[in-house]
Amino acid sequence: MGVQLIFILFSLIIVPDLAWASITRHYKFDIQLQNVTRLCHTKSMVTVNGKFPGPKIVAREGDNVVIKVTNHVSNNISLHWHGIRQLLTGWADGPAYVTQCPIQTGQSYVYNFTIVGQRGTLWWHAHISWLRSTVHGAIVILPKLGVPYPFKKPYKEVPIIFAEWFNVDSEAVERQALQSGGGPNVSDAYTINGFPGPLYNCSSAKDTYKLKVKPGKTYMLRLINAALNDELFFSIANHTVKVVEADAVYVKPFDTDVVLITPGQTTNVLFETHSSHSNATFLMEARPYATGLGTFDNTTTAAILEYHPNPNSGNSLTRLPLLRPKLPALNDTAFATSFVSKFRSLNKPQVPTNIDKRFFFTIGLGTNPCPKNQTCQGPNGTMFAASINNVSFTLPTTALLQAHFFGKSAGVYTPDFPTNPVHPFNYTGTPPNNTMVSNDTKVVVLPFNTTVELVMQDTSILGAESHPLHLHGFNFYVVGQGFGNYDPSKDPLRFNLVDPVERNTVGVPSGGWVAIRFLTDNPGVWFMHCHLEVHTTWGLKMAWVVQDGKLPNQKLPPPPSDLPQC
């Protein structure tokens, strides 16, 4: 592994009569190739500063973060700061061909944004093709100086990043799937902080992440699911954790033995260490929660939790009793539903009640025709596709935000994304005979400060499946969810408008629906997509265009001079 090359420069801005002062934090990210060995396979993969996972960004609420990204590889690259609101800094959001053209080989781009009203755990990742499989890292946002956590201050805080390891280039996996029209090959392992752990063949102690703890302390794990295509169950043997935060928003604490976390989500948990546990070694394990009919990696990654000091330690895998947690079954939707229902906002949320615009989006898989003179591996010889309201989104070759800002949308996108399914059907019943989708670049255009209610309905066209949907540029409130078809006359009566959880990524239940609300108080172009990478590749994505407001502080500034060009 390479040396971590992060240069952090601090410049203090004096703010009188406040218990904190904002700081500008400078980072240097070099995109480079690095040889990494896992599971007896060595491959050259794209990394940041030679690290897998990449470097951690640490800031405080209110800080300005400046990251200079230089691309030293042949791949085009863009980085997304997942969950950062990017208030009036949409040019720094990062999804390729949405807010920027990618950074080409030998070029640099400076991402510059201020963290406004957020604290907790977020993360960053590549936002072009499947490069985020190796290009990702943690974002730790501390509260303002003098502002305590609303829970017991932990003795130590540790980021735990779940990811997937492919023995081959993940870009090649994506290309093969797109060429064949079928599902992609699954990963060869899951990882915890870059290591697969001792439960895999050709994996040993050196391929295992180890967390050493002291008895009688409180630890906080900052959990991040960076896996490409799988929701994950996580548990620590003989330890209960307390969930205190989700997607950088404090939640009402609750205890659990198992955490479910979807790709894109973050969850902070606390756990206590006990002196009675010093005579054993505990595994922290993660494995998938799978709802679809397709193939998936059903293996288990593990890390070691070991108490220190301990005279009986040494080789943790042989000298001490090794205890494993009990994880739910791979398809345990009952546990998943119960777990998700426990999330409630800690502080009184400002949930929109007077709704300006209502949308109903169907979320699911479909098909595209197989090109002539080609054999396709999708259903009935077609190619897999994915869509929202039957529109499989096609990324343009000009960034959407540039086209919008300069008034040159003609030929780039059209503002007629359907607000409801064009052809309603029994979404969770017998699927329609026609599974074909349209392929377009359509967006929704909304005025500034519009209150939005969006219901997202899973469909069973090619099998019911859960979908983690991520919205850029906004947090939203999850006001309701259920199974079966959404009933617009009955289901809103059960909406939680008192303490709904606030998130940036939410799972649409398998064979069910979820309702969210948000306020369009951030001008720009904002991507929304499934965070299962294969579904995004197949087109399960769209964009919201939020127009400028009337006041100067409600208008998107011009792009920076170094904005990459297509």
N, C-alpha and C positions, 0 to 999 in steps of 0.2 A: 504494500500500500504506500501511496505517496505521502509526502509531508503536507500537512494542512497549511495552506497559505492564505490566511485571512488577515488583512490589514485593517485595523479598526482605529480610526482617528476620532477624537472627541473635540468638539468646540462648544463651549457653554454659552447659552443665551440667557442673560440675566433677566428674570421676570420678578419684579418687586412684589412683596406681600403675598407670595405663594410658597407653599411648603415643598415645591418641586421646581425644577427648571428643565425645559426641553433641551435635548442634546441632538446634534446631528451625528449619526453613526455611519461611518464609511466602510464599505466592504468591497473587496476585489474578488470577483468570481472568474476563474479561468476555466473554460470548457476545454477538456483535453481527454486523450485516450489513456487508459490505465489497464495494465494486465492484472486481473484478479482471478484467484483460484478458489473454487468452491466445489465440493462433491467430486474431487479428483479431476475437475475440468478447469483449464485455464483459458480465459478469453479476454480479448481486448475490448473494453467497453467505454462508453462516453461517461465521464465523471466531471465533477466540479472540484477543482483544486486537488485532484487525485484521490478523492475520498468517496467511499460508498458505505453508508449514506453520505451526502454532502455536508458541508459546514453548517453549523448551527448559527442562526441569527438571533441575537439577544438585544432587546430594546425595552424601553418603558413606554407606557401610554403617553402620548403627546410628542414622542420623539420623531424626528425626521430621519429617514433611512435612505441612504444613497448607495447603490450597488452598481459598480461598473462591471459589466459582463463582456468578456472577450472570447470570441469563438476561435479555437485553434484546431477544430476538427473539420472533416469534409461535410458533415451533416449541417443543414440549416438548424438554427436553435432559437427558441424563445422560452422565457421563464415566466411563470405565473405565481403570484404571492397569494396563495389560496386562503380566502376568508378575509383578507385585508379589504376594507370598504372602498379604498381608492376614491375618496371624496374629492372631486374636481381634478383627479389625477388618472383619468381613464387611460391615458397614453402609457401608463406604467403597469397596466393590468396583465398583459402578456400573451393571451391566446393568439396563436399565429393566424393571420388573415382575418382576425376579428378586430383587435385593437392595434395591431402592428403587423408589418411584414417581418418575417424571421430574420435573425442576425446571420448573415452569410459568413463563410469562411474568411478569417482574417479581419473581420470587422468587430466593432464594439458598440455597445449601447448602454447608457446610464439610466437605470430605473431609479426614480426619485419620488418618494411618497412620504406622507406624514400619517402616523397612526393616531386616529381620532376616535376617542370613546371606546377603545377596545383594550382588553388585557386578557391574558391566558395563553393557550397553545393554538397556534396555526401552523401552516407548513408551506413550503415552496416546492415547485416541481416544473419540469419541462412541460410545455404545452404545445407540442407538435409531434404528430405520429405517436409512437410508443416509447419515446425516449425517457419518459418519466419513470420507466422501470428501474433505471439506474441513476437518473438525475433528479434527486429530491433531497430535502433536508427539513429540519425543524425550525420553526419561528417561535421563540419564547418572548412573550410580551409581559413584562412585570408591571405591577400597579405603580402609579406615581409615588415618588418618595414620600414617606409618611402615611401612606394609605395601606392599611393591613389587608390581608386576605379575610374573607368572611368565614374562615374556618381556621382550625389550629395550624399554626405555622409549621411547615414540615422541616425536619432536620436536614433533609436533602431532597432535591428535585432531579428526576432522571427522565430524559426523553426515551421513549420506547417506540421505534418505528418498525411497523410490519411492512414487508415488501415481498416480491416474488423473484426467484432466481431462475433464469433460463440458461441451459448449457450452451445454447446457440444465441446468436444476435436476436434480440426481441424485434428489431426492425424486419428481419427476415421472416419471423413468424407472422408479422402483420402482412407483409407482402404476399406470402404464400396463401393466407386466408383470402385476401382480396382477389388474387388471381384464380383461386379455385372456386370461390363463391361459397365455400363451406365454413365451418367453425375453425378457429385457430387451434394449433397445438397448445396444450396446457403447459404451465411452468413445471420445472423439475423439482422445485422446493419453495417453501415460504421461508422468510428470514426474519430474524429479530435483530435490529441494529446491524444488518448486513450479514448475519451468520445463520446458517440453517439449523444448527444444533445437533445433538447426539442421536436423534431418532432416525436419521437417514443413513443409508448405506454410504460407505466411503466418507463419513463425516465423524469427526472426533472432537476431543476437548478443545483443540485449537480452533475448531470451526464453530465454537459455541460462545455466545455472549454470556458473561458472568457478572451478576450484580452482588457485590459484597455489602452486607448490612450489619449494623450493630444492634444488639438487643435493647429493648426499651425505647425505641425511637419511632417517630412518624415519618414515613417516606411518601413522596408524591411521584407517581408515574404519569408522565405526559404522553398518553397513547395517541399514535398517529397511524391510520391505515393508508399506506401508500401502495398497497397491492393493486395490480392492474385490474383484476377481474373478479375478485371474491370478497364478500363480506366474511368477517372472521369472529369466532368465539375466542375469548381469552380468559385464562384463569391461572391463579397461583395456588399450588398445592397447600392445603391446610391454612390458608389465609383468606380472610374476607376483606374486600375493598369497599371504600365509600366513594361513590361518584359525586363529584362536587362541581364539575364544569363540563360543558359540551360546546364545541365550536367557538371557544373563547368567550363564552357567556356562562356566568354562574348559575347553577341549578340548585333546587332544594335537595340537600344531601340525602342519599339513600344507600343502604348496604346491599351488596350482592356478592355471590361467589363467582359469577361469570359475567363478563362484559361482552356485548355484541357491538361491533363497530364496522361500519360500511366504508368502502373506499371513498376517500375525501374527508371523512369525519375525524375529529379529534375528541378525546375524552380524558379529563384529568381525574385520577383516583388517588385516594389516600389509603395507606395500610399501616398497621402497627406491627412492630416486631416484638417478639416475646423471648425471654430467657429460656423458657422451656423448649424452644425450637432449636437450640444450639447443637443438638446431637443428631441432626439430620440435614440432608440437602434437599431443596425443594425445586421442582421444575416449574417454570412459567411456560405455559403452552398456548398455542393458537392453531386453530384449524378452521376450515370454511363452514359457513352456513350456506347451503346450496338449495335453491328453489327451482331452478330451471331444469329442462330435460337434457341439456347439452352435457358434454364432457367437462370435467373440472378436476383440478388437482385436489385429491382427497387426503393428502398427507398432513402431518403435524410438525410444526416447528417448535423448538423448545429452547429456553435459556435457563441458566442456573441462578437460583437465589441461595446464597450461602452466608451463614452467620460468621462474623469475625469479632474478636479473636476466638479461635477454636483450636484447641490442641489436637483434635482428631481430624482436622482438615488435611490438606495435601491434595491428592487426586480426588476431587469431589465425586467422581463417578464410581469410585471403587471403595473408598475408605469409610464413607458414611452411608447410612440407609438413604435410598433415593426415593422420594415420594412424588407421585404424579397427581395432578388434579383430575377431576372428572368433568369432562366437557359434554354438552348436550349432543344429541344425535345430529347428523349433518343436515337433516331436514326438519329440525324441531321448530316449526313456525309458532307453536304455542308459547314456547319460551321466548322467542324473538318478540312476539306481540306483547307479552307481559312485561318484558324488559323495557321496550320502547315506551310503554304507557306510563312508566314511572318518572319520566322527565317532565319537570315543571320549572318555570322560571323562578329564581330566588327573589329577585326584586320585582316590583310591580311593573309589568310591561305596558307599553303604550300601543295597544292593539288597535289597528284601524277598525272603526265600527260603521262609519258611513262610507259605503263602498261605491267608488266611481265606475270601475270596470270589473266585470266578472268574466272569467275564462274557464273553459272546460277542455282539458287536453287529454287525449288518449295516448298512452305510452306503451309501446310494444314492438314486436318483431313483425316483419313482413318479407316480401321477396321482390327481386328485380328479375327481368328476363335474362336468360343466359345469352351472351353474345353469339352471333353466328359462328359456326366452325369451331366452337369451344364446348368442352364438357364441363358442366358445373356440378358441384357437390352439395348444393343447397336442396331444399325440399322439392321433390319431383323434378329434379334437373334444373332448378332455378338458382339464383344467387341470393344469399341472405341479405336482408336490408333491415333497417330499424327506422322508426318514424315517430313523430309527434303529430297527432291529427292527420295521419297518413302522408305527411310531408317528410321525406328523407332529405335532410339539409345538406346542400352542396356548398362547400367552402369556396369563396371566390378567389381570384388571383390578385385582387386588390383588397387591402384591409378595409373592412366595413366602416370602421371609425373614420378613416381618412375620407372615404366616399361620402359619409354623412356630414362631416365637419365642413368639407369644401363644396357641398351641394352637388356632388357628381355621382349620384346613386344610379343613374341610368346605365343599364348594362351590368350593374354590380349586384343589386338586390331590388326586390319589389316590396312595398309596404302592406301586403295583403295576406299575411299569415292568418289562417282561419282561427277564429276565436272559439269555435266549437267543431266537433267532427263533421266533415262534409256529408258523410253517409253514416248516420247513427245505426247501431246494431246492438245485439245483446253482448256486451263487452266481455263478460265472464262466462258466457254460455257456449252454445254451439258456434264455432267460428264461421265466418262467411266463406263461401267458396273462393271468392277472389281475394287473394292475399297480396296483390301487387300494390306498390306504393308509388307516389310521384316523387320526382327528384328536382328540387327547386331551392333557390336562395331567397326565401321569404322571411320578413321580419314583422314584428309588432311595433308600431310607433305610438308613443304615449306622451302626453304633455307632462311637464314638470309638476311634481307634487300630486300625482294621481294615486288614489288608494286602490289597490288591486286585490281581488280575491281570485285565486287560481286553484281549481280542483284538478288533480292529476289522477287518471284512471288507468290502472293496468289492464291489458287485454290478453285474451287467451288465444289469439289468432294462431300462433305457433307455440302455444304452451304458456301458462301463467308463470310469471317470474317477477321477483322483486327488482326494483331499479333505484339506485341511489342518485337522486337528481341534485345537481349543484348549480346555484345561481350566483353569478359574478356580480359584484358591485353593491349588493344589498344583503342584509340579514332579513329573515322573514320569520313569522310566527306560525307554528304548526297548530292550527285551531281545531283540526279534526282528522280522523282517519277511521277506516273500517274495511270490511270485506264485502265482496259482491259488487253489484253496480251501485254507484252513487245515486241517492234519491234526493233531488233538489228540494223536495217539499218536506221531508222528514229529517234528513241528516243534519241540516243546519241548526235544528232545534237542540242538538246535542253538542254544538261547538263549544269549546272552552275558550272564553274570552276574558277569563280572570287571570290565569297564570300559565298560558301556553308556553312551551319551550321555544326559545329563539335560536335559529340555526342558520347555516349557509348551505348545508347538504342534508337531504332528508330521503329516507327510503320509502318509495311507493310500494306498499305491501303486495306480495304475490297474490293475484286474484282479488285485489282490493283497490282502495283509493286513499289519497291524502289531500287535505285542504290547507293552503297556506295563505297568509296575507302579508303585504308589504306596501311601503310608500315609495314612490319613485322620486326621491329627493336627491338624486345624483345623476346629472346629465351625462350622456355618452351612449356608447353601444355596449350592451352587457350580454355575455354568452350565458346560455343555460343548457346543460347537457347531462346525460347519464355519465356517472363516474366509473362505470364498467367500460374499460377502454375499448373492448370489442364492439360494444353498442354505439359508442361515440364514432368509431371508425365506420360503422354501418349507417350512420346518419341520424342517431337519436340525439338531436341537438337543434337549437334555434337561437335567435337573438332578439333582445328588446332594445329598441332605440328610444332613449329618453331625451326629449327636446330641452333646450335651455329654458330657464325661468326668466322672469322679467328683471330681476335684480342683478347687479354685477357679480355677487357671490353665488349666483345660481347659473352661471354660464361656464361651459368648458373652455379653458384657456387653449391657445394654439399649441400645436405639437412642438416638442423640443427639436432643436436643430439637428440632432444626431439620430432622429427617428429612422430606423432602417427602411430602405426602399425595396420594393419587389422587383 
